[in-house]
Amino acid sequence: MARQRGTGGVYRQPGSAVWWLRYSIGGVKQRESSGTTDRTEALGILDRKLAEARVLGAPAPAALTVGMLVEQKLAHDEGRRKDTRSQKGRWRHHIKPLLGSVRARDLTTALLQGYIDRRVAEGASNGSVNRELSLVRASFNFARKAGALHAAPPWFPALKEAAPRQGFLKPAEYSRLAAACEAVGAWLRLMFELAYVYGWRRREILGLKVGGCNFDDGTISIPDSKSGEPRCVPMTAKVRELLRAACKGKFRSQHVVTRDGMPVVDFREAWGRALKAAEVNPSLLLHDLRRTACRNMRDRGTPQSIRMAIMGHKTTSMEQRYNIVDLEDMRREMAKADAMPEEETMPEKTAATGIVRGIVK
């Protein structure tokens, strides 16, 4: 007698007497051996696993796959209003085809190293591969905290990444690039100003809604693209001017940065034209303005805690990654040393003891 549709089934592989289980939980297909050659016993095992899934709301740990863990983590992050678009792309295009069907308990360091070798052979950068494995590792840890998985995850190898980008926008280049962006479109001029002043991420700028712009108290509220927590910052005079023009005639639910009435998605070609017109380094990315904004705030004497709050950095180590000192910074400091009177820079040696001591003033 055929089983009811949706309750799975059992089958035997060619040349094997052992029955295998075939069922689906949460839309994820499961295939596993029952360990028995008795069909009736195999059906009983299948019914028990389906019952466990209905009662517990999740498959037994032995049936959990890497794909289930990742999808649970992504669903949780979406529930907390985190931006998961890049994570979903990594999962759908790279992790799922290679590791999605692997049982969580069967994932080993050797399998992870094989994944790394495969992705590198495909031309993926070390940073991209590390981000992909970071999602898998975070999914394992999330499942353990939730009590859905008891086994410790394997050791995750990591590739050495390239040094952080060093690009800055020099103060003399600001006016030229601002004018070039304005010539391309008011929307690009606004994007440039928000990135230059606040150091916001691309997703945060493009995701800004009219309702987040409060012109009464002069503040902007945006959801952090990584943590999902809202951030509120005051407007500068120029930002207020550009935002007013961009929000005019729009509803609160509409995007602020739009082109021809549609939210901006890809701006690379327009950004490239602006860089060329302004005669600015053509490899400069909008993301590089995060370093520029961080340095500008530091040079103005903005405390680190305020810089972190404006830019959305949660740890001091990440803030320091963007707070890069370049050659011009060092030259300014050495110029200050050259300007000091010689008697203030030379040590003093006492005749009696021969001890050299600096003069403190």
Residue pairs with C-beta under 8 A, 6 or more apart in sequence:
3 9
6 24
7 23
7 46
7 47
7 50
8 21
8 22
8 23
8 24
8 30
8 46
8 50
9 22
9 23
9 46
10 19
10 20
10 21
10 22
10 34
10 39
10 42
10 43
10 46
11 19
11 20
11 22
12 18
12 19
12 20
13 20
17 37
18 33
18 34
18 35
18 36
18 37
19 33
19 34
19 36
19 37
19 38
19 39
19 42
20 31
20 32
20 33
20 34
20 42
21 30
21 31
21 32
21 33
21 34
21 42
21 45
21 46
21 49
22 29
22 30
22 31
23 29
23 30
23 46
23 49
23 50
24 30
25 50
25 53
25 58
25 59
25 63
25 68
26 58
26 68
26 71
28 65
28 67
28 68
28 71
30 59
30 63
30 65
32 62
32 63
32 103
34 41
34 42
34 45
34 46
35 45
36 42
36 45
49 59
49 60
49 63
52 59
52 60
53 59
53 60
58 64
58 68
58 148
59 68
61 104
61 105
61 148
61 149
61 150
61 151
62 103
62 105
63 103
64 103
64 104
64 105
64 143
64 148
64 149
65 100
65 101
65 102
65 103
65 104
66 95
66 99
66 100
66 101
66 102
66 103
66 104
66 107
66 136
66 139
67 96
67 99
67 100
67 101
68 104
69 104
69 136
69 139
69 140
69 142
69 143
69 148
69 149
70 91
70 95
70 96
70 100
70 135
70 136
70 139
71 91
72 139
72 142
72 143
72 146
72 148
73 135
73 138
73 139
73 142
73 143
74 84
74 87
74 88
74 91
76 142
77 84
77 87
77 228
78 84
80 228
81 223
81 228
82 225
82 226
82 227
82 228
83 203
83 207
83 225
83 226
83 228
85 203
87 135
90 128
90 131
90 132
90 135
91 135
94 119
94 124
94 132
95 132
95 135
95 136
98 115
98 118
99 107
99 111
99 115
99 136
102 111
104 140
104 143
104 149
104 151
105 151
107 153
107 154
108 154
109 154
109 155
109 156
109 157
112 133
112 136
112 154
112 156
112 157
113 157
115 133
116 129
116 133
116 157
116 159
119 128
119 129
119 132
120 126
120 129
120 159
125 162
126 159
126 160
126 161
126 162
127 161
127 162
129 159
130 158
130 159
130 161
133 156
133 157
133 158
136 156
137 153
137 156
140 149
140 153
141 153
143 149
144 150
144 152
144 153
164 321
164 324
165 285
165 287
165 288
165 291
166 291
166 324
166 326
167 281
167 283
167 284
167 285
167 288
167 291
168 288
168 291
168 292
168 295
168 326
169 177
169 196
169 280
169 284
169 288
169 289
169 292
170 328
173 278
173 280
174 196
176 278
176 279
176 280
177 192
177 274
177 275
177 278
177 280
178 189
178 192
178 193
179 278
180 273
180 274
180 275
180 277
180 278
181 188
181 189
181 191
181 192
181 274
182 188
182 189
183 274
183 277
184 270
184 273
184 274
185 259
185 270
186 242
186 245
186 246
187 246
187 257
187 258
187 259
187 264
188 267
188 270
188 271
188 274
189 242
190 242
190 243
190 246
190 256
190 257
191 205
191 206
191 257
191 264
191 267
191 286
192 274
192 286
192 289
193 238
193 239
193 242
194 200
194 205
194 208
194 239
195 202
195 205
195 286
195 287
195 289
195 290
195 293
196 289
196 292
196 293
197 236
197 238
197 239
197 293
198 233
198 293
198 310
198 311
199 289
199 290
199 291
199 292
199 293
199 294
199 297
199 310
199 311
199 322
200 222
200 290
200 311
200 312
201 225
201 287
201 290
201 312
202 286
202 287
203 225
204 222
204 223
204 224
204 225
204 312
205 257
206 255
206 257
206 263
206 264
206 265
207 222
207 223
207 225
207 255
208 220
208 222
208 255
208 256
208 257
209 252
209 253
209 254
209 255
209 256
210 247
210 250
210 251
210 252
210 253
210 254
210 255
210 256
211 252
211 253
212 220
212 221
212 222
212 256
213 220
213 243
213 247
213 256
214 220
214 221
215 240
215 243
215 244
218 234
218 235
218 240
219 232
219 233
219 234
219 235
220 232
220 233
220 234
220 235
220 239
220 243
221 230
221 231
221 232
222 230
222 231
223 229
223 230
223 231
224 230
224 231
224 312
225 312
226 312
226 314
227 312
227 314
231 309
231 310
231 312
233 309
233 310
235 243
243 256
246 256
246 257
246 258
247 256
250 256
250 258
255 263
255 264
257 263
257 264
258 264
267 286
271 286
272 282
275 281
275 282
275 284
276 282
290 311
290 322
291 322
291 323
291 324
293 310
293 311
294 307
294 311
294 319
294 322
294 323
295 323
295 324
295 326
295 329
297 306
297 307
297 310
298 307
298 323
304 316
304 319
307 313
307 319
307 323
308 314
308 316
308 319
311 319
311 322
313 319
313 322
337 345
343 359
344 359
344 361
347 356
347 357
347 358
347 359
348 356
348 357
348 358
348 359
349 355
349 356
349 357
350 357
